[in-house]
């Protein structure tokens, strides 16, 4: 009998702990069962709320569209201040109606040039004074204040250049913003209101924070809490090109930076979307990550009278998708005399009600752990591309020594002791996967003590792929239905029989490793070759990404074999979510640990039928038993476009 994997044993323990914590935790009193909803009111809304009649009209309109528990009232943005004389009256209006009121600040100067954001110049006394004044106003009126995500530094004035000296811009800005955080925000706020709770909201571009003064190492600990920007918007049409999976992954990363409730929630706006479905997906994925609160930006979008359009969704408008435009429109009962036309507020309210039905079926998130040191960058946002091909990722700012498999991308090069940590992990009988980007960074920094492997600096275009172990063997991994485009990879050189390419590409008459395997001590060392363009992960045949998952997720409770842009969110109670971001139906295969395991749709109760695969050849089965993880049960599932499905293996 095969012994249970360490991952499985820890999952059972973690599951029991999560149940105990859930029983001990008081039920949240609010509009929803599993999360709170806040609406952020920018300073122009706070100014307009001085008109009590307008405030009541907009309150009734917003509450009819989306039930909410809290508002953040902003007192400053872009050199505009709220009227202090009306703040207390506005607060009373909301609290009289059972709504929690907290403060908001956007500490930026506005007026950016050429599309660049205009931030304060902290070398100029006038800007420092204005920053401090805004903080003091907020502290006088609120016990909790959140900073919108413009508390960073872009200025390169003559004063900045002189003050920077020989420091890099990154180091200068980190030093400056650490000082601004303490001297211009935290100390003044606490001097005015000793019981104040100051929260800093961080934006979505975490790979580049340090270059503009955002500091997840020290600054994030100095504030009383942090908050997460989970806006991913459109994955193709926006400047940042953030992948949908990031709305989930960034919450998990920030939870590991400020654990035990220090990360207050996620924040989504209504900008840069091709279809309304993408708005709903951002809300859902934030909550799949178990954010306790979600903030809707902003009040204007929730209250606006303008009618929103469904957007570019003709390809799936007749499908049974998770976001149902027709049901949303039919569900709305507007206040007397107002239009029933669809709005962002209505889209938010409908989407949040839908997701609230399934969140209590999900335990604590589990995933492949990946170490990203503070102030690091490299293979930027690769984790979210991997998430979008069905590899669940949990980013952590400290090396996860308890994990059976650790994924290390190029950003791990910022830890000067990373090779020693890898060796220790392997000697303990655990596994390490490094990407080709990290290999390139470490091949002259001691990595060859583990394996004599290197990036040659040459590139190769590959469109044919093979899996397997052993000379002359291997299964064709190409897609029989699609002529996949060539993908450019770095060429990795290794010694034959010292390492083995368990997944490889073939160009003409030469093989190139995609996944390399090497034993070291009691553990196994892998190299994952990453395409030169990270987005080319989406152009790999699904059988290639499935082969990669079989190594990275050997003992993981569930694996997903699917086209690219289908994600997996897994939990320690046997539940998991499959979500497709594709514009067409996705046929996926789910494999669950255990022989003849049971699986059902958690919302409908429908049981799925096991797919019986042909028996493995003897040599393949022995290799699977030795290195490919435990036996699994397979199920076929169809997921509609831009939709999610929730499953459970617990039989309840």
C-alpha positions as CSV (number, residue, x, y, z in Angstrom):
1,X,0.0,0.0,0.0
2,X,1.3,3.4,-0.9
3,X,1.9,5.7,2.1
4,X,-0.1,9.0,2.1
5,X,2.0,11.9,0.8
6,X,3.3,14.5,3.2
7,X,1.2,17.0,1.3
8,X,-1.9,15.0,1.9
9,X,-1.2,14.5,5.6
10,X,-0.6,18.2,6.1
11,X,-3.8,19.0,4.2
12,X,-5.8,16.8,6.6
13,X,-4.2,18.5,9.6
14,X,-4.7,22.0,8.0
15,X,-8.3,21.1,7.3
16,X,-9.0,20.1,10.9
17,X,-7.4,23.3,12.0
18,X,-9.5,25.4,9.6
19,X,-12.7,23.8,10.9
20,X,-11.7,24.6,14.5
21,X,-10.9,28.2,13.6
22,X,-14.2,28.5,11.7
23,X,-16.1,27.3,14.7
24,X,-14.3,29.6,17.0
25,X,-14.7,32.6,14.8
26,X,-17.9,34.6,15.2
27,X,-20.2,34.8,12.2
28,X,-19.8,38.1,10.2
29,X,-22.8,40.4,10.6
30,X,-23.3,42.1,7.2
31,X,-25.0,42.0,3.8
32,X,-23.2,38.8,2.8
33,X,-22.3,35.5,4.5
34,X,-18.7,35.2,3.6
35,X,-17.2,38.7,3.1
36,X,-17.9,42.4,3.6
37,X,-18.4,44.9,0.8
38,X,-17.0,48.5,1.0
39,X,-17.5,51.3,-1.5
40,X,-14.7,53.9,-1.9
41,X,-15.9,57.5,-2.2
42,X,-13.3,59.8,-3.9
43,X,-13.1,63.4,-2.6
44,X,-15.4,64.8,-5.2
45,X,-18.2,62.5,-3.9
46,X,-17.4,63.5,-0.4
47,X,-17.7,67.1,-1.4
48,X,-21.0,66.5,-3.1
49,X,-22.4,64.6,-0.1
50,X,-22.7,68.0,1.6
51,X,-26.0,68.1,-0.2
52,X,-28.1,65.8,2.0
53,X,-30.8,65.4,-0.6
54,X,-28.3,64.2,-3.2
55,X,-26.7,62.0,-0.7
56,X,-30.0,60.2,0.2
57,X,-30.9,59.8,-3.5
58,X,-27.5,58.3,-4.4
59,X,-27.4,56.1,-1.2
60,X,-30.8,54.6,-2.1
61,X,-29.7,54.0,-5.7
62,X,-26.4,52.4,-4.8
63,X,-27.9,50.2,-2.0
64,X,-30.6,49.0,-4.4
65,X,-27.9,47.9,-6.9
66,X,-25.3,46.5,-4.6
67,X,-25.6,45.8,-0.9
68,X,-22.6,47.2,1.0
69,X,-21.4,47.3,4.6
70,X,-18.9,50.1,4.6
71,X,-17.9,53.3,2.9
72,X,-14.5,54.9,2.7
73,X,-14.9,58.7,2.7
74,X,-11.9,60.3,1.0
75,X,-10.7,63.6,2.4
76,X,-7.9,64.4,0.0
77,X,-6.8,63.7,-3.6
78,X,-4.8,65.7,-6.2
79,X,-4.7,68.9,-4.2
80,X,-8.4,68.8,-3.4
81,X,-9.6,68.6,0.2
82,X,-13.0,67.6,1.6
83,X,-15.0,70.1,3.6
84,X,-14.2,69.3,7.2
85,X,-17.4,71.1,8.4
86,X,-19.6,68.5,6.7
87,X,-17.6,65.3,7.3
88,X,-19.3,64.5,10.7
89,X,-22.8,65.0,9.2
90,X,-22.0,62.7,6.3
91,X,-20.6,60.1,8.6
92,X,-23.8,60.2,10.7
93,X,-25.9,59.8,7.6
94,X,-24.2,56.5,6.9
95,X,-23.9,55.2,10.4
96,X,-27.6,55.9,11.1
97,X,-28.3,53.4,8.3
98,X,-26.0,50.7,9.7
99,X,-23.0,51.4,7.4
100,X,-19.5,51.5,8.8
101,X,-17.6,54.7,7.8
102,X,-13.8,54.9,7.5
103,X,-11.5,57.5,6.0
104,X,-9.7,57.5,2.7
105,X,-6.6,59.4,1.4
106,X,-4.9,59.6,-2.0
107,X,-1.5,61.2,-1.2
108,X,-0.6,62.3,-4.7
109,X,-0.3,65.7,-6.4
110,X,-2.1,64.9,-9.6
111,X,-1.3,66.7,-12.8
112,X,1.0,64.1,-14.3
113,X,2.6,64.7,-17.6
114,X,2.5,62.6,-20.8
115,X,0.4,59.9,-19.1
116,X,2.8,59.5,-16.1
117,X,1.2,59.8,-12.7
118,X,1.9,63.0,-10.8
119,X,3.2,62.2,-7.3
120,X,4.4,64.4,-4.5
121,X,8.0,65.6,-4.7
122,X,9.1,64.7,-1.2
123,X,12.2,66.9,-1.5
124,X,9.9,70.0,-1.7
125,X,8.7,71.5,1.6
126,X,5.3,72.5,0.1
127,X,4.5,68.9,-1.0
128,X,5.6,67.5,2.4
129,X,3.4,70.0,4.2
130,X,0.4,69.2,2.0
131,X,0.9,65.5,2.6
132,X,1.0,66.0,6.3
133,X,-2.0,68.3,6.4
134,X,-4.1,65.8,4.5
135,X,-3.1,63.1,7.0
136,X,-4.0,65.2,10.0
137,X,-7.5,66.0,8.6
138,X,-8.2,62.4,8.1
139,X,-6.9,61.5,11.6
140,X,-9.2,64.1,13.2
141,X,-12.3,62.5,11.8
142,X,-11.7,58.8,11.5
143,X,-10.3,56.0,13.6
144,X,-9.4,53.9,10.4
145,X,-7.9,55.5,7.3
146,X,-6.9,53.7,4.1
147,X,-4.4,55.1,1.6
148,X,-5.3,54.7,-2.1
149,X,-2.4,53.3,-4.1
150,X,-0.7,56.5,-5.2
151,X,1.7,56.7,-2.3
152,X,4.7,56.1,-4.5
153,X,7.4,58.3,-6.1
154,X,7.9,59.2,-9.8
155,X,9.4,62.6,-9.5
156,X,12.9,63.3,-10.9
157,X,13.2,67.0,-10.3
158,X,16.5,68.8,-9.9
159,X,16.0,68.5,-6.1
160,X,15.5,64.7,-6.4
161,X,18.5,64.3,-8.6
162,X,20.7,66.2,-6.2
163,X,19.3,64.3,-3.1
164,X,19.7,60.9,-4.8
165,X,23.5,61.2,-5.1
166,X,25.2,58.0,-6.0
167,X,22.3,55.8,-4.9
168,X,20.2,54.0,-7.5
169,X,16.8,55.4,-8.1
170,X,15.3,52.3,-6.4
171,X,17.4,52.8,-3.2
172,X,16.8,56.5,-3.1
173,X,13.0,56.1,-3.5
174,X,12.9,53.3,-0.9
175,X,14.8,55.5,1.6
176,X,12.6,58.5,0.8
177,X,9.3,56.7,1.1
178,X,10.3,55.0,4.3
179,X,10.9,58.4,5.8
180,X,7.7,59.8,4.3
181,X,5.8,56.9,5.7
182,X,7.0,57.5,9.2
183,X,7.4,61.3,9.3
184,X,4.6,62.5,7.1
185,X,1.9,59.8,7.7
186,X,2.2,57.5,10.7
187,X,3.6,60.0,13.3
188,X,1.3,62.9,12.4
189,X,-1.8,60.6,12.3
190,X,-1.0,59.0,15.7
191,X,-0.2,62.3,17.3
192,X,-3.7,63.6,16.3
193,X,-5.5,60.2,17.1
194,X,-3.5,57.7,19.2
195,X,-6.0,54.9,18.4
196,X,-6.0,55.4,14.7
197,X,-5.5,52.4,12.3
198,X,-3.6,53.4,9.2
199,X,-3.9,51.0,6.2
200,X,-1.8,51.2,3.1
201,X,-3.3,49.8,-0.1
202,X,-0.8,48.4,-2.6
203,X,-1.5,48.3,-6.3
204,X,-1.3,45.4,-8.7
205,X,2.2,45.9,-10.1
206,X,4.1,44.3,-7.2
207,X,7.0,43.2,-9.3
208,X,8.2,46.8,-9.7
209,X,7.2,48.3,-6.3
210,X,10.7,48.9,-5.1
211,X,11.6,51.0,-8.1
212,X,9.0,53.6,-7.0
213,X,9.5,53.4,-3.3
214,X,6.8,50.9,-2.3
215,X,8.4,48.7,0.4
216,X,6.8,45.3,1.2
217,X,9.5,44.4,3.7
218,X,9.5,47.3,6.2
219,X,6.8,49.8,5.2
220,X,4.1,47.0,5.0
221,X,4.9,46.1,8.6
222,X,4.9,49.7,10.0
223,X,1.4,50.4,8.9
224,X,-1.5,48.9,10.9
225,X,-2.6,46.9,8.0
226,X,-2.3,46.5,4.2
227,X,-4.8,46.2,1.4
228,X,-4.6,44.6,-2.0
229,X,-5.2,46.0,-5.5
230,X,-6.7,43.1,-7.4
231,X,-7.6,44.9,-10.6
232,X,-6.4,42.9,-13.6
233,X,-8.7,44.4,-16.2
234,X,-8.3,43.2,-19.8
235,X,-5.4,40.8,-20.2
236,X,-4.6,41.9,-23.8
237,X,-5.5,45.5,-24.2
238,X,-4.0,47.4,-21.3
239,X,-0.5,48.7,-20.6
240,X,0.2,46.5,-17.7
241,X,-0.9,43.2,-19.4
242,X,-1.8,41.6,-16.0
243,X,-3.2,38.1,-16.2
244,X,-6.6,37.2,-14.7
245,X,-5.0,34.8,-12.3
246,X,-3.3,37.7,-10.5
247,X,-6.6,38.8,-8.9
248,X,-6.3,35.6,-6.9
249,X,-2.6,35.2,-6.5
250,X,-1.8,38.7,-5.3
251,X,-4.2,38.3,-2.3
252,X,-2.4,35.1,-1.3
253,X,1.0,36.8,-1.6
254,X,0.0,39.8,0.5
255,X,-1.6,37.4,3.1
256,X,1.9,35.9,3.5
257,X,3.5,39.3,3.9
258,X,0.9,40.3,6.5
259,X,-0.6,37.1,7.9
260,X,-3.2,36.7,10.6
261,X,-5.7,39.2,9.2
262,X,-3.1,41.9,8.4
263,X,-4.2,42.0,4.7
264,X,-7.7,43.6,4.9
265,X,-9.1,42.8,1.5
266,X,-9.1,43.3,-2.2
267,X,-10.0,46.3,-4.4
268,X,-11.5,46.3,-7.9
269,X,-12.4,49.1,-10.3
270,X,-14.4,49.3,-13.4
271,X,-11.8,50.4,-15.9
272,X,-10.2,49.0,-19.1
273,X,-12.7,46.1,-19.7
274,X,-13.8,44.6,-23.0
275,X,-16.7,42.8,-21.4
276,X,-18.7,43.0,-18.2
277,X,-17.7,39.4,-17.5
278,X,-14.1,40.5,-16.8
279,X,-15.4,42.8,-14.1
280,X,-17.2,40.0,-12.4
281,X,-14.2,37.7,-12.7
282,X,-12.0,40.1,-10.8
283,X,-14.5,40.2,-8.0
284,X,-14.8,36.4,-7.9
285,X,-11.1,35.7,-8.0
286,X,-10.4,38.1,-5.2
287,X,-12.9,36.3,-3.1
288,X,-11.7,32.8,-4.2
289,X,-8.5,33.9,-2.5
290,X,-10.4,34.3,0.7
291,X,-10.2,38.1,1.0
292,X,-12.4,39.1,4.0
293,X,-13.5,42.3,2.3
294,X,-13.8,43.7,-1.2
295,X,-13.8,47.4,-2.0
296,X,-15.6,48.7,-5.0
297,X,-14.0,51.7,-6.7
298,X,-15.7,53.9,-6.8
299,X,-19.0,55.4,-5.5
300,X,-19.4,57.3,-8.8
301,X,-19.4,54.0,-10.8
302,X,-21.9,52.4,-8.4
303,X,-24.2,55.5,-8.4
304,X,-23.9,56.6,-12.1
305,X,-27.1,56.9,-14.1
306,X,-25.3,56.0,-17.3
307,X,-26.2,52.6,-18.8
308,X,-23.4,50.1,-19.2
309,X,-23.2,47.9,-22.2
310,X,-22.4,44.1,-22.1
311,X,-19.3,44.7,-24.2
312,X,-17.6,42.3,-26.5
313,X,-19.3,39.1,-25.4
314,X,-21.2,38.0,-28.5
315,X,-19.2,34.8,-28.8
316,X,-20.7,33.5,-25.5
317,X,-23.8,35.6,-24.9
318,X,-26.1,32.6,-25.5
319,X,-24.0,30.2,-23.3
320,X,-24.8,29.2,-19.7
321,X,-22.0,31.4,-18.3
322,X,-21.4,32.2,-14.7
323,X,-22.1,35.8,-15.4
324,X,-25.6,35.9,-16.8
325,X,-26.4,39.3,-18.3
326,X,-30.1,38.6,-18.8
327,X,-30.6,37.4,-15.3
328,X,-28.7,40.4,-13.9
329,X,-30.9,42.8,-15.8
330,X,-34.2,41.0,-14.8
331,X,-33.1,41.0,-11.1
332,X,-33.1,44.7,-10.6
333,X,-35.8,46.6,-8.8
334,X,-34.8,50.3,-8.9
335,X,-36.0,53.0,-6.5
336,X,-39.2,54.7,-7.5
337,X,-38.8,56.9,-10.5
338,X,-35.4,55.6,-11.5
339,X,-34.3,53.6,-14.5
340,X,-33.9,49.9,-14.4
341,X,-31.1,50.1,-17.0
342,X,-28.0,48.0,-16.2
343,X,-25.2,49.7,-14.3
344,X,-21.8,48.9,-12.8
345,X,-23.4,48.8,-9.4
346,X,-26.0,46.2,-10.6
347,X,-23.2,44.1,-12.1
348,X,-21.3,44.2,-8.8
349,X,-24.3,43.3,-6.7
350,X,-25.4,40.4,-8.9
351,X,-21.9,39.0,-9.1
352,X,-21.3,39.2,-5.4
353,X,-24.6,37.5,-4.6
354,X,-23.7,34.7,-6.9
355,X,-20.2,34.1,-5.5
356,X,-21.5,34.2,-1.9
357,X,-23.4,31.0,-2.5
358,X,-20.2,28.9,-2.9
359,X,-17.5,30.4,-0.8
360,X,-18.5,28.6,2.4
361,X,-17.8,25.3,0.6
362,X,-14.1,26.2,0.2
363,X,-11.5,25.6,2.9
364,X,-8.1,27.3,3.1
365,X,-6.3,27.8,-0.2
366,X,-3.4,25.4,-1.0
367,X,-1.0,25.7,-3.9
368,X,2.6,25.1,-5.2
369,X,4.8,27.4,-3.1
370,X,7.1,29.8,-4.7
371,X,9.7,32.0,-3.0
372,X,9.9,35.7,-4.0
373,X,12.3,37.6,-1.8
374,X,11.6,41.2,-0.8
375,X,12.6,43.9,-3.3
376,X,13.1,41.3,-6.0
377,X,12.2,41.1,-9.7
378,X,12.9,38.8,-12.6
379,X,10.7,36.9,-15.1
380,X,8.1,39.5,-14.1
381,X,4.6,38.1,-13.3
382,X,5.6,34.6,-14.5
383,X,3.6,33.2,-11.6
384,X,0.4,34.5,-13.0
385,X,1.1,33.1,-16.5
386,X,1.6,29.7,-14.7
387,X,-1.6,30.2,-12.8
388,X,-3.4,30.8,-16.1
389,X,-2.2,27.5,-17.5
390,X,-3.7,25.7,-14.4
391,X,-0.8,25.6,-12.0
392,X,-2.0,27.0,-8.6
393,X,0.7,29.2,-7.0
394,X,1.3,30.5,-3.5
395,X,3.9,33.3,-3.4
396,X,5.7,33.8,-0.2
397,X,8.4,36.3,0.9
398,X,10.3,33.7,2.9
399,X,11.8,30.4,1.7
400,X,9.0,27.7,2.3
401,X,11.1,25.0,4.0
402,X,8.0,22.9,4.8
403,X,7.0,22.5,1.2
404,X,7.6,19.2,-0.6
405,X,8.2,21.0,-3.9
406,X,9.4,24.6,-4.1
407,X,9.3,26.6,-7.3
408,X,12.0,29.2,-7.7
409,X,11.9,31.8,-10.5
410,X,14.5,34.4,-11.4
411,X,13.4,36.7,-8.6
412,X,15.0,34.3,-6.1
413,X,18.4,35.4,-7.2
414,X,18.0,38.4,-4.9
415,X,18.6,36.1,-1.9
416,X,22.4,35.8,-1.6
417,X,21.9,32.4,0.2
418,X,19.5,30.9,-2.2
419,X,21.8,28.1,-3.4
420,X,22.5,27.0,0.2
421,X,18.8,27.0,0.9
422,X,18.2,24.8,-2.2
423,X,20.8,22.3,-1.1
424,X,19.4,22.1,2.4
425,X,15.9,21.5,1.0
426,X,17.1,18.8,-1.4
427,X,19.2,17.0,1.3
428,X,16.1,16.9,3.5
429,X,14.4,14.7,0.8
430,X,12.3,17.5,-0.8
431,X,12.2,18.8,-4.3
432,X,13.2,22.0,-6.0
433,X,12.3,23.4,-9.4
434,X,14.2,26.3,-10.8
435,X,13.3,28.2,-14.0
436,X,15.7,28.9,-16.8
437,X,15.8,32.5,-15.7
438,X,17.1,31.6,-12.3
439,X,19.5,29.1,-13.8
440,X,21.0,31.8,-15.9
441,X,21.4,34.1,-12.9
442,X,22.9,31.4,-10.7
443,X,25.0,29.3,-13.0
444,X,28.1,31.2,-11.9
445,X,27.0,31.7,-8.3
446,X,27.2,28.1,-7.1
447,X,24.3,26.3,-8.8
448,X,26.8,24.0,-10.5
449,X,27.4,22.5,-7.0
450,X,24.0,20.9,-7.5
451,X,24.1,20.2,-11.2
452,X,26.4,21.1,-14.0
453,X,23.8,22.7,-16.2
454,X,23.9,26.1,-17.9
455,X,22.1,28.5,-20.3
456,X,24.2,28.6,-23.4
457,X,22.9,32.0,-24.5
458,X,21.5,30.6,-27.7
459,X,17.8,30.5,-28.6
460,X,15.8,27.9,-30.4
461,X,12.3,27.9,-31.9
462,X,10.4,24.7,-31.1
463,X,7.0,23.4,-32.2
464,X,7.4,19.7,-31.5
465,X,7.4,18.2,-28.0
466,X,7.9,14.8,-26.5
467,X,7.6,13.3,-23.0
468,X,9.1,10.2,-21.5
469,X,12.1,8.8,-19.8
470,X,14.7,6.6,-21.5
471,X,16.6,6.6,-24.8
472,X,14.3,6.2,-27.8
473,X,11.2,6.4,-25.8
474,X,8.6,9.2,-25.3
475,X,5.1,10.1,-26.1
476,X,4.1,12.7,-28.7
477,X,2.9,15.8,-26.9
478,X,1.8,17.8,-29.9
479,X,-1.8,18.9,-30.3
480,X,-3.5,16.7,-33.0
481,X,-6.2,19.3,-33.6
482,X,-4.0,22.5,-33.7
483,X,-0.9,23.4,-35.6
484,X,0.8,25.2,-32.7
485,X,3.1,28.1,-33.6
486,X,6.8,27.8,-32.8
487,X,7.9,29.0,-29.4
488,X,11.3,30.4,-28.7
489,X,13.2,28.9,-25.7
490,X,16.7,29.4,-24.3
491,X,19.0,26.5,-25.0
492,X,20.0,24.6,-21.8
493,X,23.2,22.6,-21.8
494,X,23.6,19.5,-19.5
495,X,25.6,16.3,-19.3
496,X,23.6,13.3,-20.6
497,X,22.8,10.7,-18.0
498,X,23.8,13.2,-15.2
499,X,20.4,14.9,-15.9
500,X,17.5,13.7,-18.0
501,X,15.1,15.7,-20.1
502,X,11.8,14.2,-19.0
503,X,9.9,16.7,-21.2
504,X,11.7,17.9,-24.3
505,X,11.3,19.9,-27.4
506,X,12.6,18.7,-30.8
507,X,13.7,21.0,-33.6
508,X,14.7,19.1,-36.8
509,X,17.0,16.4,-35.4
510,X,18.0,17.9,-32.1
511,X,16.4,17.7,-28.7
512,X,16.1,20.5,-26.2
513,X,15.1,20.1,-22.5
514,X,11.8,21.7,-21.3
515,X,11.9,19.9,-17.9
516,X,15.2,18.5,-16.7
517,X,15.5,16.1,-13.8
518,X,18.5,15.3,-11.5
519,X,18.7,13.6,-8.1
520,X,20.6,15.4,-5.4
521,X,20.9,13.9,-1.9
522,X,17.5,12.6,-1.0
523,X,15.7,15.1,-3.2
524,X,15.0,15.8,-6.9
525,X,16.2,18.9,-8.7
526,X,14.3,20.1,-11.7
527,X,14.9,22.8,-14.3
528,X,11.8,24.3,-16.1
529,X,12.7,26.0,-19.3
530,X,10.5,29.1,-19.8
531,X,9.7,30.6,-23.2
532,X,11.5,33.9,-24.0
533,X,8.1,35.5,-24.2
534,X,6.2,34.3,-21.0
535,X,2.9,34.6,-22.8
536,X,4.0,31.8,-25.2
537,X,3.1,29.5,-22.3
538,X,-0.3,29.9,-23.8
539,X,0.9,28.6,-27.2
540,X,2.3,25.3,-25.8
541,X,0.1,22.3,-26.7
542,X,-2.0,21.3,-23.7
543,X,-0.3,18.0,-23.4
544,X,3.0,19.8,-22.8
545,X,1.6,21.9,-19.9
546,X,0.0,18.7,-18.6
547,X,3.4,17.0,-18.6
548,X,4.9,20.0,-16.8
549,X,2.2,19.8,-14.1
550,X,2.8,16.1,-13.6
551,X,6.2,17.0,-12.2
552,X,5.5,20.3,-10.4
553,X,2.3,19.0,-8.8
554,X,3.2,15.3,-8.3
555,X,1.4,14.8,-5.0
556,X,-1.1,17.7,-5.3
557,X,-4.6,16.6,-4.5
558,X,-6.0,17.7,-7.8
559,X,-4.6,18.4,-11.2
560,X,-6.1,20.2,-14.2
561,X,-5.4,19.2,-17.8
562,X,-6.9,21.9,-20.0
563,X,-6.2,24.6,-22.6
564,X,-4.3,27.7,-21.6
565,X,-6.3,30.4,-19.8
566,X,-8.1,27.9,-17.5
567,X,-7.1,28.2,-13.9
568,X,-7.3,26.0,-10.8
569,X,-7.9,27.2,-7.2
570,X,-7.6,24.4,-4.6
571,X,-8.5,24.1,-0.9
572,X,-7.5,22.0,2.0
573,X,-11.0,20.5,2.5
574,X,-11.1,18.7,-0.8
575,X,-12.9,21.4,-2.7
576,X,-11.5,23.2,-5.7
577,X,-12.6,25.7,-8.4
578,X,-12.0,25.5,-12.2
579,X,-12.3,28.8,-13.9
580,X,-12.1,29.5,-17.7
581,X,-11.1,32.9,-19.1
582,X,-11.6,31.6,-22.6
583,X,-14.2,33.0,-25.1
584,X,-15.2,29.4,-26.0
585,X,-16.2,26.2,-24.2
586,X,-13.3,24.5,-22.5
587,X,-13.1,20.7,-22.3
588,X,-10.9,19.8,-19.2
589,X,-9.7,16.7,-17.5
590,X,-9.6,16.7,-13.7
591,X,-7.4,14.1,-11.9
592,X,-8.0,13.6,-8.2
593,X,-5.6,11.7,-5.9
594,X,-6.8,8.2,-5.1
595,X,-8.2,5.2,-7.0
596,X,-11.9,5.5,-7.8
597,X,-12.2,8.8,-6.0
598,X,-15.6,10.5,-5.9
599,X,-16.2,14.0,-7.3
600,X,-19.3,16.2,-7.4
601,X,-20.4,19.6,-8.4
602,X,-20.6,21.5,-5.1
603,X,-23.5,23.8,-6.2
604,X,-25.7,21.3,-8.0
605,X,-24.8,18.1,-6.1
606,X,-24.4,16.3,-9.4
607,X,-21.8,13.4,-9.2
608,X,-19.3,13.2,-12.0
609,X,-18.6,9.9,-13.7
610,X,-15.0,8.5,-13.5
611,X,-13.1,8.2,-16.8
612,X,-11.4,4.8,-17.1
613,X,-8.1,5.2,-18.8
614,X,-6.3,2.3,-20.6
615,X,-3.8,0.5,-18.3
616,X,-0.2,1.9,-18.4
617,X,2.6,-0.1,-19.9
618,X,4.6,-1.8,-17.2
619,X,7.7,0.4,-17.6
620,X,5.6,3.6,-17.6
621,X,3.6,2.5,-14.5
622,X,6.8,1.8,-12.6
623,X,8.2,5.2,-13.4
624,X,4.9,6.8,-12.4
625,X,5.0,4.9,-9.0
626,X,8.5,6.0,-8.4
627,X,8.4,9.7,-9.4
628,X,5.1,10.8,-10.8
629,X,3.0,10.8,-7.6
630,X,0.1,8.7,-6.3
631,X,-2.6,7.0,-8.5
632,X,-5.4,9.3,-9.6
633,X,-9.0,9.2,-10.7
634,X,-9.9,11.2,-13.8
635,X,-13.1,13.1,-14.7
636,X,-14.1,15.0,-17.8
637,X,-15.8,18.4,-17.4
638,X,-17.0,21.1,-19.8
639,X,-16.6,24.7,-18.6
640,X,-18.5,27.4,-20.5
641,X,-16.7,30.6,-21.5
642,X,-15.7,33.1,-18.8
643,X,-17.2,30.8,-16.1
644,X,-16.2,28.8,-13.0
645,X,-17.3,25.5,-11.6
646,X,-16.9,24.4,-8.0
647,X,-16.2,20.8,-7.1
648,X,-15.7,18.8,-3.9
649,X,-14.2,15.4,-3.2
650,X,-15.5,15.1,0.4
651,X,-18.7,13.3,-0.5
652,X,-20.9,15.8,1.4
